[in-house]
């Protein structure tokens, strides 16, 4: 590494630079010299740049490095903070940085540098891909995100010269992404500041009005707050407990959110003030709690023990709400000194307080696991990944137990399926039901604090697209989507192979007789990597089997408009590659025909389906004859309309007849005529085949009140 003396900063920067150098006293002299060289390098690289405020650009990286120094981070992190914009904004290369300051510093700076926006079609796409890059770097080295958060904090503090719309956009992005990341890493002090700064930039007038109201309330309640504070201190002293007691005020943004979410006025937000009790050790936390509960009455249901069950970001405290003088609710947090450090600084406490015990190491391990879980959420679509991570940053959590007593933190609203994927991917893929507190519960059941959850798995169960409508965690969502894509590709490939084989046989060619060179040429001509890719495209309807067969056999004279003369046999249970049309709901026994629909594979209709008449005549090449292949045990949905005379108990009679015929009722709706003499019952029932449907209908016709039964056709394709 080249060491160079720092140039004398310009007049406007020199005082800040001197303060910065004085703050480096915790680092060895060799690191201080490297940091001086990094400052010189950054100052030279940004020499001709100004911030929008007109200040020299170097003031920004200097401020970011100053924030990093407040966390007592190492020399490499401070160097990277000083140079975090040199790759992005100047002609400096990563290789040059590595040569001068070492590979580790170069990797940190690279992780903080945005990708070129010109590569992307939109700002949203660029934002998503840049965020993915930062998270991947963050998963390798936590210092990346700490420097990034310090960078975002200083940018928010100095945005007055920027356009209002850009200020608001950056502030919203901070509220959506960077503030939740700060919270997830336990950086509560920074989390609150990012929220308040963003709030002031998005709603400057509301923030000003709220700040004035808070200031007035502070004056009005000063006597009451002093009385409560003195009462808490006296009670703890008389109990023989040594403690630091101080008041705390809710942040502007948290007051605003409470007013907005609960539709309250400022005067109705009673818990603006709270108190914090910091004691020596864990047993004293519980002794202090008992003392305070004898001083003021506790509010039932408002006690939370985050000491025994810490939050996922390592936060620990006892929370209780008491009824103070004049019925004023008083929020109190009780914690040890070490818990207080972690509550304020989170993972940064690892650098700040080197003598912390195993709870600090445990927090580092938890954070590493969370970062690894982000890596598992990666998808080819950066926007989807961005959304998955945003979902996973939900700050509101519930704590549930595995059968072995392990505690898992889940976002509020998480379901049984989310829990299953949190345990293990395979458990998620094969979960079929669950027991919550020893009672059977469906997969979409939302979890509550303290639930004991046991997952029931089955080898026959696999992810269902419906799961995506109710899962809450990014991990579960990404795993389900990946499985469904993989299964669709595999099933499409199997279907495509069958379609191509059928087409070749209809031309009098046995596939095995075609030379290998012809298959290889076919793959190369379409730009695919393997024959599986070709089959998958056929199965998804992206390529017609007749066209592929023509190219494979090099028969240019063969018409691609003629449908295959052979019939494809299906079970109707093949999976996503073969779909039964919702408009006519074919069941085994119905005469059927298949349509190759682009992106959906083979869609099966009944021959007499009214929605396909036009397409069958105008696009015959897209249709192939299909027949049912016998398969036992599978049930198919079918819609039937049953017209009945209005009479007491008729619905129960019809439902009983359906059940006696061995069918399940999936859905029922009713339409009454204006005179209310007749009612049409609209059922969706499950049957095995056409004969089974006939027996269900026969059973209903024996009911005197049933006047007409029809199978519903047409409607949504």
SEKE-761934 format. One record per residue (C-alpha): x, y, z; residue in three letters. Coordinates in steps of 0.5 Angstrom, whole numbers, plus 2048, in hexadecimal, padded with zeros to 3 digits. Layout:
// residues N
R    px    py    pz   code
R     X     Y     Z    ALA
...
// end
This chain:
// residues 717
R    px    py    pz   code
R   800   800   800    UNK
R   803   807   7FE    UNK
R   803   80C   804    UNK
R   802   813   802    UNK
R   801   819   807    UNK
R   7FB   81C   807    UNK
R   7FA   823   803    UNK
R   7F8   829   807    UNK
R   7F0   829   807    UNK
R   7ED   82F   804    UNK
R   7EB   834   809    UNK
R   7E4   832   809    UNK
R   7E6   82B   80B    UNK
R   7EC   82C   80F    UNK
R   7E8   82C   816    UNK
R   7E4   826   815    UNK
R   7EA   822   812    UNK
R   7EE   824   819    UNK
R   7E8   822   81D    UNK
R   7E8   81B   819    UNK
R   7EF   81A   81A    UNK
R   7EF   81B   821    UNK
R   7E9   816   822    UNK
R   7EE   810   81F    UNK
R   7F1   80F   826    UNK
R   7EF   808   826    UNK
R   7F2   806   820    UNK
R   7FA   804   820    UNK
R   7FE   809   81C    UNK
R   7FF   805   816    UNK
R   7F8   805   815    UNK
R   7F8   80C   816    UNK
R   7FD   80D   811    UNK
R   7F9   809   80C    UNK
R   7F3   80D   80D    UNK
R   7F6   814   80C    UNK
R   7F9   811   805    UNK
R   7F2   80F   804    UNK
R   7EF   816   805    UNK
R   7F5   819   801    UNK
R   7F3   814   7FB    UNK
R   7EB   815   7FC    UNK
R   7EC   81D   7FC    UNK
R   7F0   81D   7F6    UNK
R   7EB   818   7F2    UNK
R   7E6   81D   7F4    UNK
R   7EA   823   7F3    UNK
R   7E5   826   7EE    UNK
R   7DF   824   7F1    UNK
R   7DA   828   7F5    UNK
R   7D3   826   7F8    UNK
R   7CD   829   7F6    UNK
R   7CE   82E   7FC    UNK
R   7D4   830   7F9    UNK
R   7D9   82D   7FF    UNK
R   7DF   829   7FC    UNK
R   7DD   822   7FB    UNK
R   7E2   81F   800    UNK
R   7DD   822   806    UNK
R   7D9   81C   805    UNK
R   7DD   816   805    UNK
R   7E1   81A   80B    UNK
R   7DA   81A   80F    UNK
R   7D9   813   80D    UNK
R   7E0   810   80F    UNK
R   7DE   814   816    UNK
R   7D8   810   817    UNK
R   7DC   80A   816    UNK
R   7E1   80C   81B    UNK
R   7DB   80D   820    UNK
R   7DA   806   820    UNK
R   7E1   805   821    UNK
R   7E2   801   81A    UNK
R   7E9   7FE   818    UNK
R   7EE   802   813    UNK
R   7EB   7FE   80D    UNK
R   7E4   801   80E    UNK
R   7E6   808   80F    UNK
R   7EA   808   809    UNK
R   7E5   805   805    UNK
R   7E0   80A   808    UNK
R   7E5   810   806    UNK
R   7E5   80D   7FF    UNK
R   7DE   80A   7FE    UNK
R   7DC   80E   7F8    UNK
R   7E3   80E   7F4    UNK
R   7E1   808   7F0    UNK
R   7DA   80B   7EE    UNK
R   7DC   812   7ED    UNK
R   7E3   813   7EB    UNK
R   7E8   80F   7E6    UNK
R   7EB   80A   7EB    UNK
R   7EB   803   7EA    UNK
R   7EA   7FD   7EF    UNK
R   7F1   7FB   7ED    UNK
R   7F4   801   7EF    UNK
R   7F0   801   7F6    UNK
R   7F3   7FA   7F7    UNK
R   7FA   7FC   7F5    UNK
R   7FA   802   7FA    UNK
R   7F6   800   800    UNK
R   7F5   7F9   7FF    UNK
R   7F0   7F4   7FD    UNK
R   7EB   7F4   803    UNK
R   7EA   7FC   802    UNK
R   7E9   7FB   7FB    UNK
R   7E4   7F6   7FC    UNK
R   7E0   7FA   801    UNK
R   7E0   800   7FC    UNK
R   7DE   7FC   7F6    UNK
R   7D8   7F9   7FB    UNK
R   7D6   801   7FC    UNK
R   7D6   803   7F5    UNK
R   7D0   803   7F0    UNK
R   7D0   800   7EA    UNK
R   7CF   804   7E3    UNK
R   7C8   806   7E3    UNK
R   7C9   806   7DB    UNK
R   7C8   7FF   7DB    UNK
R   7C1   7FF   7DE    UNK
R   7BB   800   7DA    UNK
R   7B8   804   7E0    UNK
R   7BA   807   7E7    UNK
R   7B6   802   7EB    UNK
R   7BA   7FC   7E7    UNK
R   7C0   800   7E9    UNK
R   7BE   801   7F0    UNK
R   7BD   7F9   7F1    UNK
R   7C3   7F7   7EE    UNK
R   7C7   7FC   7F2    UNK
R   7C4   7FA   7F8    UNK
R   7C5   7F2   7F6    UNK
R   7CD   7F4   7F5    UNK
R   7CD   7F8   7FC    UNK
R   7CA   7F2   800    UNK
R   7CE   7ED   7FC    UNK
R   7D4   7F1   7FF    UNK
R   7D1   7F2   805    UNK
R   7D0   7EA   806    UNK
R   7D8   7E9   805    UNK
R   7DA   7EF   80A    UNK
R   7D5   7F3   80E    UNK
R   7D9   7F9   80E    UNK
R   7D6   7FB   807    UNK
R   7CF   7FC   80A    UNK
R   7D2   800   810    UNK
R   7D6   805   80B    UNK
R   7D0   805   807    UNK
R   7CB   807   80C    UNK
R   7D0   80C   80F    UNK
R   7D0   80F   808    UNK
R   7C8   80F   807    UNK
R   7C8   812   80E    UNK
R   7CD   818   80C    UNK
R   7C9   819   805    UNK
R   7C2   81A   809    UNK
R   7C5   81F   80D    UNK
R   7C8   823   807    UNK
R   7C3   823   802    UNK
R   7C0   82A   802    UNK
R   7C3   82C   7FC    UNK
R   7C0   826   7F8    UNK
R   7B9   826   7F4    UNK
R   7B3   825   7F9    UNK
R   7B1   81F   7F4    UNK
R   7B8   81C   7F5    UNK
R   7B8   81D   7FC    UNK
R   7B1   819   7FD    UNK
R   7B3   813   7F9    UNK
R   7BA   812   7FD    UNK
R   7B6   813   803    UNK
R   7B1   80E   801    UNK
R   7B6   809   7FF    UNK
R   7B9   80A   806    UNK
R   7B3   809   80A    UNK
R   7B2   802   806    UNK
R   7B9   7FF   806    UNK
R   7BE   803   809    UNK
R   7BB   804   810    UNK
R   7B8   7FD   811    UNK
R   7BF   7FA   80F    UNK
R   7C2   7FF   815    UNK
R   7BC   7FC   819    UNK
R   7BE   7F5   817    UNK
R   7C5   7F6   819    UNK
R   7C3   7F9   820    UNK
R   7C5   800   81E    UNK
R   7BF   803   822    UNK
R   7C2   80A   823    UNK
R   7C4   80A   81B    UNK
R   7BD   807   819    UNK
R   7B9   80D   81D    UNK
R   7BE   812   81A    UNK
R   7BD   810   813    UNK
R   7B5   80F   814    UNK
R   7B5   816   817    UNK
R   7B9   819   811    UNK
R   7B5   816   80C    UNK
R   7AF   818   80F    UNK
R   7B1   81F   80F    UNK
R   7B3   81F   808    UNK
R   7AC   81C   805    UNK
R   7A8   820   80A    UNK
R   7AB   826   80C    UNK
R   7A5   82A   80E    UNK
R   7A2   824   812    UNK
R   7A9   823   816    UNK
R   7AA   82A   818    UNK
R   7A3   82A   81B    UNK
R   7A4   824   81E    UNK
R   7AA   826   821    UNK
R   7A7   82D   824    UNK
R   7A1   828   827    UNK
R   7A7   824   82A    UNK
R   7AB   82A   82D    UNK
R   7A4   82D   830    UNK
R   7A2   826   833    UNK
R   7A9   825   836    UNK
R   7A8   82C   83A    UNK
R   7A1   82A   83C    UNK
R   7A3   823   83F    UNK
R   7AA   825   842    UNK
R   7A7   825   849    UNK
R   7A4   81E   848    UNK
R   7AA   81B   845    UNK
R   7AE   81D   84A    UNK
R   7AA   81B   84F    UNK
R   7A9   814   84C    UNK
R   7B1   814   84B    UNK
R   7B2   815   852    UNK
R   7AD   810   854    UNK
R   7B1   80B   850    UNK
R   7B8   80D   853    UNK
R   7B5   80D   85A    UNK
R   7B2   806   85A    UNK
R   7B8   803   857    UNK
R   7BC   806   85C    UNK
R   7B8   803   862    UNK
R   7B8   7FC   85F    UNK
R   7C0   7FD   85F    UNK
R   7C1   7FD   857    UNK
R   7C6   801   854    UNK
R   7C3   803   84D    UNK
R   7C4   809   848    UNK
R   7BD   80C   847    UNK
R   7BB   811   841    UNK
R   7B6   813   83D    UNK
R   7B5   812   835    UNK
R   7B1   815   830    UNK
R   7AD   812   82A    UNK
R   7B0   814   823    UNK
R   7AC   819   81F    UNK
R   7AB   813   81A    UNK
R   7A9   80E   81F    UNK
R   7A4   813   822    UNK
R   7A1   815   81A    UNK
R   7A1   80D   819    UNK
R   79D   80C   81F    UNK
R   798   812   81E    UNK
R   797   80F   816    UNK
R   796   808   818    UNK
R   791   809   81E    UNK
R   78E   80F   81B    UNK
R   790   813   821    UNK
R   791   81A   823    UNK
R   797   81D   826    UNK
R   794   81E   82D    UNK
R   792   816   82C    UNK
R   799   813   82C    UNK
R   79A   813   833    UNK
R   7A0   80F   833    UNK
R   7A5   814   830    UNK
R   7A9   813   836    UNK
R   7AC   80D   839    UNK
R   7B2   80B   83E    UNK
R   7B8   807   83E    UNK
R   7BB   803   844    UNK
R   7C2   801   843    UNK
R   7C5   7FC   848    UNK
R   7CB   7F8   849    UNK
R   7C8   7F0   847    UNK
R   7C3   7EC   845    UNK
R   7C0   7EA   84C    UNK
R   7C0   7F2   84E    UNK
R   7BB   7F3   848    UNK
R   7B6   7EE   84B    UNK
R   7B7   7F1   852    UNK
R   7B6   7F8   84F    UNK
R   7B0   7F6   84B    UNK
R   7AC   7F3   851    UNK
R   7AE   7FA   855    UNK
R   7AB   7FE   850    UNK
R   7A5   7FA   84F    UNK
R   7A4   7FB   857    UNK
R   7A5   803   856    UNK
R   7A0   803   850    UNK
R   79A   7FE   84D    UNK
R   79D   7FB   847    UNK
R   798   7FB   841    UNK
R   796   7F3   840    UNK
R   798   7F0   839    UNK
R   79E   7F6   838    UNK
R   7A4   7F2   83B    UNK
R   7A9   7EF   836    UNK
R   7AF   7EB   838    UNK
R   7B4   7ED   833    UNK
R   7BA   7EA   838    UNK
R   7B8   7E3   838    UNK
R   7B6   7E3   831    UNK
R   7BA   7E9   82D    UNK
R   7B8   7EC   827    UNK
R   7BB   7E9   820    UNK
R   7C0   7EF   820    UNK
R   7C2   7EE   827    UNK
R   7BE   7F3   82B    UNK
R   7BD   7F1   832    UNK
R   7B8   7F5   837    UNK
R   7B3   7F4   83C    UNK
R   7AD   7F8   839    UNK
R   7A7   7FA   83E    UNK
R   7A2   7FF   83E    UNK
R   79F   802   844    UNK
R   79A   807   847    UNK
R   79D   80D   849    UNK
R   79A   813   84D    UNK
R   794   816   84A    UNK
R   793   80F   846    UNK
R   799   811   842    UNK
R   79B   80B   83E    UNK
R   7A3   80A   83F    UNK
R   7A7   806   83B    UNK
R   7AD   803   83E    UNK
R   7B3   7FF   83B    UNK
R   7B8   7FB   840    UNK
R   7BF   7F9   83E    UNK
R   7C6   7F7   83F    UNK
R   7CB   7FC   83D    UNK
R   7CE   7F7   838    UNK
R   7C7   7F6   835    UNK
R   7C6   7FE   835    UNK
R   7CC   7FE   831    UNK
R   7CA   7F9   82C    UNK
R   7C3   7FC   82C    UNK
R   7C6   803   82A    UNK
R   7CB   800   825    UNK
R   7CA   7F9   823    UNK
R   7CF   7F6   81F    UNK
R   7D3   7FC   81F    UNK
R   7D4   7FA   827    UNK
R   7D9   7F5   825    UNK
R   7DE   7FA   823    UNK
R   7DC   7FF   828    UNK
R   7DC   7FB   82E    UNK
R   7E2   7F6   82D    UNK
R   7E1   7F3   834    UNK
R   7DA   7F1   833    UNK
R   7D8   7E9   835    UNK
R   7D5   7E4   831    UNK
R   7CE   7E7   82F    UNK
R   7D2   7EC   82B    UNK
R   7D5   7E6   827    UNK
R   7CE   7E3   827    UNK
R   7CC   7E9   824    UNK
R   7D1   7E8   81E    UNK
R   7CF   7E1   81D    UNK
R   7C8   7E3   81C    UNK
R   7C9   7E9   818    UNK
R   7CE   7E4   813    UNK
R   7C8   7DF   813    UNK
R   7C3   7E5   811    UNK
R   7C8   7E7   80B    UNK
R   7C9   7E0   809    UNK
R   7C1   7DF   808    UNK
R   7C1   7E6   804    UNK
R   7C6   7E2   7FF    UNK
R   7C1   7DC   7FF    UNK
R   7BC   7E1   7FC    UNK
R   7C0   7E3   7F6    UNK
R   7BC   7E2   7EF    UNK
R   7BD   7E4   7E8    UNK
R   7B8   7EA   7E9    UNK
R   7BC   7EF   7ED    UNK
R   7B5   7F3   7EE    UNK
R   7B2   7EC   7F1    UNK
R   7B8   7EB   7F5    UNK
R   7B7   7F3   7F8    UNK
R   7B0   7F2   7FA    UNK
R   7B2   7EB   7FD    UNK
R   7B7   7EF   802    UNK
R   7B2   7F4   803    UNK
R   7AD   7EF   805    UNK
R   7B2   7EC   80A    UNK
R   7B4   7F3   80D    UNK
R   7AD   7F3   811    UNK
R   7AF   7F6   818    UNK
R   7A9   7F3   81B    UNK
R   7AA   7EC   81E    UNK
R   7A7   7E6   821    UNK
R   7AB   7E1   825    UNK
R   7A9   7D9   824    UNK
R   7AB   7D3   826    UNK
R   7AE   7CC   823    UNK
R   7AC   7C6   826    UNK
R   7B3   7C6   829    UNK
R   7B2   7CC   82C    UNK
R   7B6   7D0   828    UNK
R   7B4   7D8   827    UNK
R   7B3   7DA   820    UNK
R   7B1   7E2   81E    UNK
R   7AC   7E3   818    UNK
R   7A9   7E9   815    UNK
R   7A2   7EB   818    UNK
R   79D   7E7   813    UNK
R   7A2   7E1   812    UNK
R   79E   7DB   810    UNK
R   7A0   7D3   812    UNK
R   7A3   7D3   80B    UNK
R   7A8   7D9   80D    UNK
R   7AA   7D5   813    UNK
R   7AB   7CF   80F    UNK
R   7B0   7D2   80A    UNK
R   7B3   7D5   810    UNK
R   7B4   7CF   813    UNK
R   7B7   7CC   80D    UNK
R   7B6   7CC   805    UNK
R   7B4   7C5   805    UNK
R   7AF   7C5   80A    UNK
R   7AC   7CB   807    UNK
R   7AC   7C8   800    UNK
R   7A8   7C2   803    UNK
R   7A4   7C5   809    UNK
R   79D   7C2   808    UNK
R   79A   7C4   80F    UNK
R   79C   7C7   816    UNK
R   79A   7C6   81D    UNK
R   79A   7CD   821    UNK
R   79A   7CC   828    UNK
R   798   7C4   827    UNK
R   792   7C6   823    UNK
R   792   7C5   81B    UNK
R   792   7CB   817    UNK
R   792   7CD   810    UNK
R   798   7CF   80C    UNK
R   795   7D6   80B    UNK
R   795   7D7   813    UNK
R   798   7DE   815    UNK
R   79D   7DD   81B    UNK
R   79C   7E0   822    UNK
R   7A1   7E2   828    UNK
R   7A3   7DB   82C    UNK
R   7A0   7D6   827    UNK
R   7A3   7CF   827    UNK
R   7A3   7CD   820    UNK
R   7A4   7C6   81D    UNK
R   7A4   7C5   815    UNK
R   7A1   7BF   812    UNK
R   7A5   7BD   80C    UNK
R   7A3   7B8   806    UNK
R   7A8   7B6   801    UNK
R   7A2   7B7   7FC    UNK
R   7A1   7BE   7FE    UNK
R   7A4   7C3   7FA    UNK
R   7A4   7CB   7F9    UNK
R   79D   7CE   7F7    UNK
R   79D   7D4   7F3    UNK
R   797   7D6   7F8    UNK
R   79C   7D7   7FD    UNK
R   79F   7DD   7FA    UNK
R   799   7E1   7FC    UNK
R   79A   7E0   803    UNK
R   7A1   7DF   805    UNK
R   7A4   7E5   808    UNK
R   7AC   7E4   809    UNK
R   7B0   7E5   803    UNK
R   7B4   7DE   804    UNK
R   7AD   7DA   803    UNK
R   7AB   7DE   7FD    UNK
R   7B2   7DD   7F9    UNK
R   7B2   7D6   7FB    UNK
R   7AB   7D5   7F8    UNK
R   7AC   7D9   7F2    UNK
R   7B3   7D5   7F1    UNK
R   7B0   7CE   7F2    UNK
R   7AA   7D0   7ED    UNK
R   7AE   7D3   7E8    UNK
R   7B2   7CC   7E8    UNK
R   7AC   7C8   7E8    UNK
R   7A9   7CB   7E2    UNK
R   7B0   7CB   7DE    UNK
R   7B0   7C3   7E0    UNK
R   7A9   7C2   7DE    UNK
R   7A9   7C6   7D8    UNK
R   7AF   7C2   7D6    UNK
R   7AC   7BC   7D7    UNK
R   7A5   7BE   7D3    UNK
R   7AA   7C1   7CD    UNK
R   7AD   7BB   7CC    UNK
R   7A6   7B7   7CC    UNK
R   7A4   7BC   7C7    UNK
R   7AA   7BC   7C3    UNK
R   7AA   7B4   7C3    UNK
R   7A3   7B4   7C1    UNK
R   7A4   7B9   7BB    UNK
R   7AA   7B5   7B8    UNK
R   7A6   7AE   7B9    UNK
R   7A0   7B1   7B5    UNK
R   7A5   7B3   7B0    UNK
R   7A7   7AB   7B0    UNK
R   7AE   7AD   7B3    UNK
R   7B0   7A9   7B9    UNK
R   7B4   7AE   7BE    UNK
R   7BA   7A9   7BF    UNK
R   7BB   7A9   7B8    UNK
R   7BD   7B0   7B7    UNK
R   7C5   7B1   7B7    UNK
R   7C8   7B5   7BD    UNK
R   7CB   7BA   7B8    UNK
R   7C4   7BC   7B7    UNK
R   7C2   7BD   7BE    UNK
R   7C8   7C1   7BF    UNK
R   7C7   7C5   7B9    UNK
R   7C0   7C7   7BC    UNK
R   7C2   7C9   7C3    UNK
R   7C7   7CE   7C0    UNK
R   7C3   7D1   7BA    UNK
R   7BE   7D3   7C0    UNK
R   7C3   7D6   7C4    UNK
R   7C2   7D1   7CA    UNK
R   7C7   7CD   7CE    UNK
R   7C4   7C6   7CF    UNK
R   7BE   7C2   7CC    UNK
R   7BA   7C3   7D2    UNK
R   7BA   7CA   7D1    UNK
R   7B7   7C9   7CA    UNK
R   7B2   7C4   7CD    UNK
R   7B0   7C9   7D3    UNK
R   7AF   7CF   7CD    UNK
R   7AA   7CA   7CA    UNK
R   7A7   7C8   7D0    UNK
R   7A6   7CF   7D2    UNK
R   7A3   7D1   7CB    UNK
R   7A9   7D5   7C9    UNK
R   7AA   7D1   7C3    UNK
R   7A5   7CC   7BF    UNK
R   7A7   7C5   7BF    UNK
R   7A5   7C5   7B7    UNK
R   7AB   7CA   7B6    UNK
R   7B0   7C7   7BA    UNK
R   7AF   7C0   7B7    UNK
R   7AF   7C3   7B0    UNK
R   7B6   7C6   7B2    UNK
R   7B8   7C0   7B5    UNK
R   7B7   7BC   7AF    UNK
R   7B9   7C2   7AA    UNK
R   7B2   7C1   7A6    UNK
R   7B1   7C8   7A4    UNK
R   7AB   7C5   7A0    UNK
R   7A7   7C3   7A6    UNK
R   7A1   7C8   7A8    UNK
R   7A2   7CB   7AF    UNK
R   79B   7CD   7AF    UNK
R   798   7C6   7AF    UNK
R   796   7C3   7B6    UNK
R   799   7BC   7B8    UNK
R   795   7B6   7B6    UNK
R   797   7B2   7BC    UNK
R   793   7B3   7C3    UNK
R   797   7B4   7C9    UNK
R   795   7B1   7D0    UNK
R   795   7B4   7D6    UNK
R   793   7B3   7DD    UNK
R   791   7BA   7DF    UNK
R   796   7BA   7E5    UNK
R   79C   7BB   7E2    UNK
R   79D   7C2   7E5    UNK
R   79E   7C9   7E3    UNK
R   7A0   7C7   7DC    UNK
R   799   7C4   7DA    UNK
R   793   7C9   7DD    UNK
R   78C   7C7   7DD    UNK
R   788   7CD   7DA    UNK
R   784   7D1   7DF    UNK
R   77F   7D3   7DA    UNK
R   77C   7CC   7D9    UNK
R   780   7C8   7DE    UNK
R   781   7C1   7DB    UNK
R   780   7BB   7DE    UNK
R   782   7B4   7DC    UNK
R   77D   7B1   7D8    UNK
R   77C   7B8   7D4    UNK
R   77E   7B8   7CD    UNK
R   784   7BD   7CD    UNK
R   789   7C1   7C9    UNK
R   78F   7C4   7CB    UNK
R   792   7CB   7C9    UNK
R   799   7CD   7C9    UNK
R   799   7D4   7CD    UNK
R   7A0   7D8   7CD    UNK
R   7A3   7D8   7D4    UNK
R   79D   7D4   7D7    UNK
R   79F   7CD   7D4    UNK
R   799   7C8   7D1    UNK
R   792   7CB   7D3    UNK
R   78C   7C6   7D3    UNK
R   785   7C7   7D1    UNK
R   77F   7C3   7D0    UNK
R   77D   7C2   7C8    UNK
R   777   7C7   7C9    UNK
R   77A   7CC   7CD    UNK
R   777   7D3   7CA    UNK
R   77D   7D7   7CC    UNK
R   781   7D3   7C7    UNK
R   77D   7D3   7C1    UNK
R   780   7D9   7BD    UNK
R   787   7D7   7BF    UNK
R   786   7D0   7BC    UNK
R   784   7D2   7B5    UNK
R   789   7D8   7B4    UNK
R   78F   7D4   7B8    UNK
R   78F   7CD   7B7    UNK
R   796   7CC   7B7    UNK
R   796   7CE   7BF    UNK
R   791   7C8   7C0    UNK
R   793   7C1   7C1    UNK
R   78E   7BB   7C3    UNK
R   78E   7B8   7CA    UNK
R   78B   7B3   7CE    UNK
R   78B   7B1   7D5    UNK
R   78F   7AB   7D8    UNK
R   78C   7A8   7DE    UNK
R   78F   7AA   7E5    UNK
R   78C   7A8   7EB    UNK
R   78B   7AC   7F1    UNK
R   78B   7B3   7EE    UNK
R   785   7B8   7EF    UNK
R   784   7BE   7EA    UNK
R   780   7C4   7EB    UNK
R   779   7C5   7E8    UNK
R   774   7CA   7E8    UNK
R   76D   7C9   7E8    UNK
R   766   7CD   7E9    UNK
R   760   7CA   7ED    UNK
R   75A   7CD   7EC    UNK
R   755   7CC   7F2    UNK
R   74E   7CE   7F5    UNK
R   74F   7D2   7FB    UNK
R   74E   7CE   801    UNK
R   750   7CD   808    UNK
R   757   7C8   808    UNK
R   757   7C7   801    UNK
R   75F   7C9   801    UNK
R   760   7C4   806    UNK
R   75D   7BF   802    UNK
R   761   7C1   7FC    UNK
R   767   7C1   7FF    UNK
R   766   7BA   803    UNK
R   764   7B7   7FC    UNK
R   76B   7BA   7F9    UNK
R   76F   7B7   7FF    UNK
R   76B   7B0   7FE    UNK
R   76E   7B0   7F7    UNK
R   775   7B0   7FA    UNK
R   776   7B7   7F7    UNK
R   779   7BD   7FB    UNK
R   776   7C4   7FB    UNK
R   77B   7C9   7FA    UNK
R   777   7D0   7F9    UNK
R   76F   7D1   7F9    UNK
R   76C   7D8   7F7    UNK
R   764   7D9   7F7    UNK
R   760   7DE   7F2    UNK
R   759   7DF   7F4    UNK
R   753   7E1   7EE    UNK
R   750   7E7   7EF    UNK
R   749   7E4   7F1    UNK
R   74D   7DF   7F6    UNK
R   74A   7D9   7F4    UNK
R   750   7D6   7F1    UNK
R   758   7D6   7F3    UNK
R   75E   7D4   7EF    UNK
R   763   7D1   7F3    UNK
R   76A   7D2   7F0    UNK
R   76F   7CC   7F2    UNK
R   776   7CB   7F1    UNK
R   777   7C3   7F2    UNK
R   77C   7BE   7F1    UNK
R   77B   7B8   7ED    UNK
R   780   7B2   7EA    UNK
R   77D   7B2   7E3    UNK
R   777   7B3   7DF    UNK
R   773   7AD   7E2    UNK
R   774   7AF   7E9    UNK
R   771   7B6   7E7    UNK
R   76B   7B2   7E4    UNK
R   76A   7AE   7EB    UNK
R   76A   7B5   7EF    UNK
R   765   7B8   7EA    UNK
R   761   7B2   7EB    UNK
R   761   7B2   7F2    UNK
R   75E   7B9   7F2    UNK
R   759   7B8   7ED    UNK
R   756   7B3   7F2    UNK
R   754   7BA   7F7    UNK
R   74D   7BC   7F5    UNK
R   74F   7C4   7F6    UNK
R   755   7C3   7F0    UNK
R   752   7C5   7EA    UNK
R   758   7C6   7E5    UNK
R   75F   7C4   7E5    UNK
R   764   7C7   7E0    UNK
R   76C   7C6   7E0    UNK
R   76F   7CD   7DF    UNK
R   773   7CF   7D9    UNK
R   776   7D5   7D6    UNK
R   779   7DB   7DA    UNK
R   780   7DC   7DC    UNK
R   785   7D9   7D8    UNK
// end
